[in-house]
Amino acid sequence: MISHRKQLFLIPMALSLLLSANYSCRQDNSAKQIVALAENQLSLLTEETGRLKQADTTSLLVSPRTLNGKGELVLVRSRDWTSGFFPGALWYLYELTGKKKWQDKAVRFTANMEKEKTNGTTHDMGFKIYCSFGNGFRLTGDTAYREVIIQSARTLATRFNPVIGCIRSWDHSRNKWGYPVIIDNMMNLELLFAASRLTGDTLLRHIAVTHAKTTLKNHFRDDFSSYHVIDYDTLTGQVLQKNTHQGYSHESAWARGQAWALYGYTMCYRETKDETFLRQAEGIASFILNHPRLPEDLVPFWDFDAPEMPDEPRDASAAAIIASALYELGSYSANQLLYRSKADAIVRSLSDHYRAEKGTAHGFILLHSTGSAPAKSEVDVPLIYADYYFLEALVRQARIREGKPVV
Ligand code: GLY
């Protein structure tokens, strides 16, 4: 017989268990619906991409990136920084569904990327190769993929300058910057960590850690917001300028830049267990989540300081990157409940209010991202990297639900 006092204690506990089971069941159902939509959309996107590739007289176009002003599908060459996201999205769809047809498509589109492994003219190697070959290797263990990852990391490492302690980002705009390093570059370090683990080459890891430490020192303001571009003096390693390229102003907080920073330092903590990186990621999360101009639906405007809010375009890609990063950060931080509930809320918001209707938008999943507002380029459009990080967030959410490690 259970005593009255025990009953008083057990009833709320049972209620809370029921509520959380109910919540998890609802979350599971809505995840199933959004994965079904993603399957539909990426089937369409694959078909349309295939058609455009066939019509391409250069035979160089490999992956979809966005829609142009006329609403037409835009494909890019493998050298474009966004070329790896489509194969990566196909790998995530394979992971989410277990269906071989997605693996077959992922294999096909990943193969298109291989020649990038020796392209040393860009820092975007991680975006291109780790999203495609990295996911492929993680899911299949294919040793040919392993070799591509290693060679790509070695190529990326040639862009490291030990005086500065960073990998050079862009080779363009030499009239503006001597040695530009952008916050986005934090994302490419994951490739170096992976290749170091695969080969035992500690130099690759050293380069990644040094880049992360230099960036932590020079890219951030006291409130944990990040500059976009830091220009360095190659002789002294000193900072020359703190600028923006895709943000509203040099002193503003470009939304996707903050998202790259959050994701980058979370990943660096995963790889190093250096508490400085964890504290940095938590500081960035706090800047984003407590920002007075973060909209209630948690999808940021393209810049936290954009002047015409609420009439500014949103950036769903930044929201998707933030959600994915928060799932991982939650597994290292004492703020787990907060980060996971915010990540869930972002995924819900994107799923409910930012997704394309089935069979529209040439097969992209999310609408309303912004590539570069100052250049009036890709404003309020679908972007393939929004879909990639959205699917990654769904994978991470599912892993948490199944009690598996997030990454
Ligand atoms: N890495 C380029 C961008 O975030 O737009």
Boltz pocket constraint, residues with backbone or C-beta under 6 A from the ligand:
constraints:
  - pocket:
      binder: B
      contacts: [[A, 81], [A, 184], [A, 246], [A, 256], [A, 371]]
      max_distance: 6.0
